[in-house]
Amino acid sequence: MNDLKKITSKNNSLIKLVCELNQHKKQRYERMQFVIEGLRLVQEAIKSKLNILYCFATAVFAAKHAEFIKSISMTTNVFLIDESLEKKLSQNTTPAGIYCVCQMSMQTLNLNSLPSKGIALIDLQDPGNLGTIIRTAEAFGVNNIFISKNSVDAYSFKVIKASMGSCFRVKITQIDDIPSFIDSCHKADISTYAAVLSENSSNFLNIKFASRAMIFIGNEGNGLPENIVNLIKYHVKIPMESAVESLNASVAAALFLYKLYI
């Protein structure tokens, strides 16, 4: 590993770049870049053919995974970093030893070319929920996820970690105008389904999803806004014991996605 470039200063421009991408959503989207850390996520990124721009590894990690570092250095700029810099780069309580800057693959919304199946997340705020939903969606064959602009950032560290690499493979698209999006679904003969806790909602157990379907899941605390619910064709409620008011957003999404899958 003696031929790898070494970074020892916290003032190095690439170290500053990683810190900025970690800390600021604005920087991530201006550069269309984000950071991943840990061997498993880096392996998932490579397997998913993600464009990895820079890789940083400690000497200890590089020595332990010499063949992996040799392989990744064939296509990516790899730098050895002092372990003292890890605290600046890592967002884990236990530093992972390897960090990569990757190119973002956020999709541009095309209302004239919508997929036959998808899930739309409106004002979702919990990164763990979003990451879990992304992974669940991929597991059940839904590879298009639409996220309202006021939702948690899909490329934040906690979302990436919770998705366990699924965010590298599914298509993630931001919705700026939700009513226009719903209208375009209907024009494309895509049935829309909202998770709504209402007495007038249809029983989840009795619903058979159309082959062309878009599922809508709302904010963890408030659900879907009423003006959005009124635009969606089918309102569906998951039956449960009366002592529990609602399910976690990722659990509700998982049930809807599974029913769509089967």
C-alpha positions as CSV (number, residue, x, y, z in Angstrom):
1,M,0.0,0.0,0.0
2,N,3.0,2.3,-0.1
3,D,2.0,3.5,-3.6
4,L,-1.3,5.1,-2.2
5,K,-1.4,8.8,-1.6
6,K,-1.5,9.7,2.0
7,I,-3.6,12.5,3.7
8,T,-2.5,13.6,7.1
9,S,-4.0,17.1,7.4
10,K,-7.5,18.0,8.5
11,N,-7.2,21.0,6.2
12,N,-6.9,18.8,3.1
13,S,-9.5,19.9,0.5
14,L,-10.9,16.3,0.1
15,I,-11.2,15.9,3.9
16,K,-13.1,19.2,4.0
17,L,-15.3,18.0,1.1
18,V,-16.3,14.8,3.0
19,C,-17.2,16.8,6.1
20,E,-19.3,19.3,4.1
21,L,-21.2,16.4,2.3
22,N,-21.8,14.7,5.7
23,Q,-23.1,17.9,7.4
24,H,-25.0,19.8,4.7
25,K,-27.9,18.6,2.5
26,K,-27.4,21.7,0.3
27,Q,-23.8,20.7,-0.4
28,R,-24.9,17.1,-1.3
29,Y,-27.4,18.4,-3.9
30,E,-25.3,21.1,-5.3
31,R,-22.5,18.6,-6.0
32,M,-24.8,15.6,-6.5
33,Q,-22.5,13.7,-4.3
34,F,-22.8,11.8,-0.9
35,V,-20.7,9.8,1.5
36,I,-20.9,6.2,2.5
37,E,-18.8,4.4,5.1
38,G,-18.1,0.8,6.1
39,L,-17.0,-2.2,4.1
40,R,-20.4,-3.6,3.5
41,L,-21.9,-0.4,2.1
42,V,-18.9,0.1,-0.1
43,Q,-19.2,-3.4,-1.4
44,E,-22.9,-2.8,-2.1
45,A,-22.0,0.4,-3.9
46,I,-19.5,-1.5,-6.1
47,K,-22.0,-4.3,-6.8
48,S,-24.6,-1.7,-7.7
49,K,-22.2,-0.1,-10.2
50,L,-22.3,3.2,-8.3
51,N,-19.8,5.8,-9.5
52,I,-17.3,6.1,-6.6
53,L,-15.3,9.3,-6.9
54,Y,-12.9,9.0,-3.9
55,C,-12.1,6.4,-1.4
56,F,-10.4,6.9,2.0
57,A,-9.0,4.1,4.2
58,T,-7.0,3.9,7.3
59,A,-3.7,2.0,7.3
60,V,-5.2,-0.6,9.6
61,F,-8.2,-1.1,7.3
62,A,-6.0,-1.2,4.2
63,A,-3.7,-3.8,5.7
64,K,-6.6,-6.0,6.8
65,H,-8.3,-5.8,3.4
66,A,-5.4,-5.5,1.1
67,E,-6.9,-7.3,-1.8
68,F,-10.1,-5.2,-1.6
69,I,-8.1,-2.0,-1.5
70,K,-6.0,-3.1,-4.5
71,S,-9.2,-4.0,-6.4
72,I,-11.0,-0.7,-5.8
73,S,-7.8,1.4,-6.5
74,M,-8.0,0.1,-10.1
75,T,-11.0,2.3,-10.8
76,T,-11.1,4.8,-7.9
77,N,-8.8,7.4,-6.3
78,V,-7.9,5.7,-3.0
79,F,-6.2,7.7,-0.2
80,L,-4.7,6.5,3.1
81,I,-5.7,8.7,6.0
82,D,-4.4,9.1,9.5
83,E,-6.7,7.4,12.0
84,S,-6.8,10.8,13.8
85,L,-8.9,12.0,10.8
86,E,-11.5,9.3,11.2
87,K,-13.5,11.2,13.9
88,K,-14.0,14.0,11.3
89,L,-15.2,11.6,8.6
90,S,-17.2,9.0,10.5
91,Q,-20.8,9.4,11.4
92,N,-20.8,6.0,13.3
93,T,-20.0,5.7,17.0
94,T,-17.4,3.1,16.0
95,P,-15.3,4.3,13.0
96,A,-15.5,2.0,10.0
97,G,-12.0,2.5,8.5
98,I,-13.2,3.1,5.0
99,Y,-15.2,6.1,3.5
100,C,-16.2,6.8,-0.1
101,V,-17.6,9.9,-1.9
102,C,-20.2,8.7,-4.5
103,Q,-22.1,10.3,-7.3
104,M,-25.8,10.7,-6.6
105,S,-28.3,9.2,-8.9
106,M,-31.5,11.1,-8.0
107,Q,-34.0,10.8,-10.9
108,T,-35.6,13.7,-12.6
109,L,-39.4,13.5,-12.4
110,N,-41.1,12.9,-15.8
111,L,-44.8,13.0,-15.5
112,N,-45.3,11.7,-19.0
113,S,-43.4,8.5,-18.2
114,L,-44.4,7.1,-14.8
115,P,-43.7,3.5,-13.8
116,S,-46.6,1.0,-13.4
117,K,-45.7,0.4,-9.7
118,G,-44.4,2.8,-7.2
119,I,-44.6,4.2,-3.6
120,A,-44.9,7.9,-2.8
121,L,-43.8,9.2,0.6
122,I,-45.3,12.5,1.6
123,D,-43.4,14.6,4.2
124,L,-41.8,11.5,5.8
125,Q,-39.3,12.7,8.5
126,D,-37.7,9.8,10.1
127,P,-34.5,8.6,8.3
128,G,-34.8,5.1,9.7
129,N,-38.3,4.8,8.3
130,L,-37.3,6.0,4.9
131,G,-34.3,3.7,4.7
132,T,-36.5,0.7,5.8
133,I,-39.1,1.5,3.2
134,I,-36.5,1.8,0.5
135,R,-35.1,-1.7,1.4
136,T,-38.6,-3.2,1.7
137,A,-39.7,-1.7,-1.6
138,E,-36.8,-3.3,-3.4
139,A,-37.5,-6.6,-1.7
140,F,-41.0,-6.6,-3.0
141,G,-40.1,-5.6,-6.6
142,V,-41.1,-1.9,-6.4
143,N,-38.1,-0.1,-7.8
144,N,-39.5,3.4,-8.0
145,I,-39.8,5.6,-4.9
146,F,-41.2,9.1,-5.0
147,I,-40.4,11.5,-2.2
148,S,-42.0,14.9,-1.5
149,K,-39.5,17.7,-1.3
150,N,-40.3,18.3,2.4
151,S,-39.3,14.7,3.3
152,V,-36.0,13.6,5.0
153,D,-33.1,13.5,2.6
154,A,-32.8,10.1,0.9
155,Y,-29.0,10.5,0.8
156,S,-28.4,11.3,4.4
157,F,-26.2,8.9,6.4
158,K,-29.0,7.4,8.5
159,V,-31.2,6.7,5.5
160,I,-28.4,5.0,3.6
161,K,-27.4,2.9,6.6
162,A,-31.0,1.8,7.2
163,S,-31.5,0.9,3.5
164,M,-28.4,-1.3,3.6
165,G,-27.5,-0.5,0.1
166,S,-31.0,-0.7,-1.5
167,C,-30.9,3.1,-2.1
168,F,-28.1,2.5,-4.6
169,R,-30.4,0.4,-6.8
170,V,-33.9,1.7,-6.6
171,K,-34.9,4.9,-8.5
172,I,-35.5,7.7,-6.1
173,T,-37.4,10.8,-7.5
174,Q,-38.4,14.0,-5.8
175,I,-41.9,15.3,-6.1
176,D,-42.2,19.1,-6.1
177,D,-45.9,19.3,-7.0
178,I,-47.9,16.5,-5.4
179,P,-51.3,17.3,-6.9
180,S,-49.8,17.3,-10.4
181,F,-48.1,14.0,-9.7
182,I,-51.4,12.4,-8.6
183,D,-53.2,13.8,-11.6
184,S,-50.5,12.4,-13.9
185,C,-50.9,8.9,-12.3
186,H,-54.6,8.9,-13.0
187,K,-54.0,10.1,-16.6
188,A,-51.6,7.2,-17.0
189,D,-54.2,4.8,-15.7
190,I,-52.3,4.2,-12.5
191,S,-54.6,3.6,-9.5
192,T,-53.7,5.6,-6.4
193,Y,-54.0,4.2,-2.9
194,A,-53.7,6.1,0.4
195,A,-53.1,4.7,3.8
196,V,-55.8,6.6,5.7
197,L,-57.2,6.0,9.2
198,S,-60.8,6.8,8.5
199,E,-64.1,5.0,9.1
200,N,-64.9,5.4,5.4
201,S,-61.6,3.7,4.3
202,S,-61.8,0.3,2.7
203,N,-60.5,-2.7,4.8
204,F,-56.9,-3.5,3.8
205,L,-57.7,-7.2,3.9
206,N,-60.4,-6.8,1.2
207,I,-58.3,-4.7,-1.2
208,K,-56.8,-6.2,-4.4
209,F,-54.3,-3.8,-5.8
210,A,-54.4,-3.0,-9.5
211,S,-51.5,-4.1,-11.7
212,R,-50.7,-0.4,-12.2
213,A,-50.6,1.1,-8.7
214,M,-49.1,4.0,-6.7
215,I,-49.2,3.7,-2.9
216,F,-49.1,6.9,-0.8
217,I,-47.8,7.0,2.8
218,G,-47.8,10.1,4.9
219,N,-46.0,11.8,7.7
220,E,-45.3,9.7,10.8
221,G,-47.3,12.0,13.1
222,N,-50.0,13.5,10.9
223,G,-50.4,11.1,8.1
224,L,-51.4,12.4,4.6
225,P,-52.7,16.0,4.3
226,E,-56.4,16.1,3.8
227,N,-56.1,18.0,0.5
228,I,-53.9,15.2,-0.8
229,V,-56.1,12.4,0.5
230,N,-59.0,14.0,-1.4
231,L,-57.2,13.6,-4.7
232,I,-56.3,9.9,-4.2
233,K,-58.8,7.4,-5.6
234,Y,-58.7,4.6,-3.0
235,H,-58.5,5.1,0.8
236,V,-57.3,2.0,2.7
237,K,-57.2,1.3,6.4
238,I,-55.2,-1.6,8.0
239,P,-57.4,-3.2,10.7
240,M,-55.9,-3.4,14.1
241,E,-56.8,-3.5,17.8
242,S,-58.5,-0.2,19.0
243,A,-55.9,0.4,21.7
244,V,-53.3,1.2,19.0
245,E,-54.1,4.4,17.0
246,S,-51.7,3.8,14.1
247,L,-48.8,1.8,12.8
248,N,-45.2,3.0,12.2
249,A,-44.9,4.4,8.7
250,S,-42.4,1.8,7.6
251,V,-44.6,-1.0,8.9
252,A,-47.7,0.3,7.1
253,A,-45.6,0.7,3.9
254,A,-44.3,-2.8,4.2
255,L,-47.8,-4.3,4.5
256,F,-49.0,-2.3,1.5
257,L,-45.9,-3.2,-0.6
258,Y,-46.2,-6.9,0.3
259,K,-49.9,-7.0,-0.7
260,L,-49.0,-5.3,-4.0
261,Y,-46.2,-7.9,-4.5
262,I,-48.5,-10.9,-4.0
